[in-house]
Amino acid sequence: MIEIIHAGIDDIAVIRRLAEEIWFPTYLPILPEGQADYMFGKFYTIEALREQMQQDGHSFLLAYDEGVPAGFASYSLIATDIVKLHKLYVLPSTQGRGIGAALLDQVSDEARKLSATKLILYVNKYNHSAQKFYERKGLRIFKSEIIEIGQEFVMDDYVLELNL
């Protein structure tokens, strides 16, 4: 059974542990050498996650599969009618069980509660499995973007959207 809860400061260690188990298998094959380590250090330290929750307005969800943490998502309202999905990750060993879909559905429900009419997210252009997942869930590419993130690294992404 999949259970999704709203996560808080007390859940940061669980989110970070999940991120560590998910991030590297996902991104080492598709990012330039050193970029996965750089980005993980930038976005997934305890301090960075706390800042995302407390200062940046990100809401986090934790997904449990049979009582075991299996994935997480984060989102925030970025305009009066737009919610951005910042993160959605599921352990490789539990992918295909509906956990990602449950997280995305919960984020969409939360977005509607915030009166959002659109959900957007960024996905790496080379993360084909994530692109297929989002396409199956009804999201469509509406532009591509290259974002400089420091140390000469860039995020080369598609921006996807879903009308709510």
Secondary structure, DSSP 8 states (H G I E B T S, - for coil): -EEEEEE-GGGHHHHHHHHHHHHHHHHTTTS-TTHHHHHHHHHSSHHHHHHHHHTS--EEEEEEETTEEEEEEEEEEEETTEEEEEEEEE-GGGTTSSHHHHHHHHHHHHHHHTT-SEEEEEEETT-HHHHHHHHHTT-EEEEEEEEEEETTEEEEEEEEEEE-
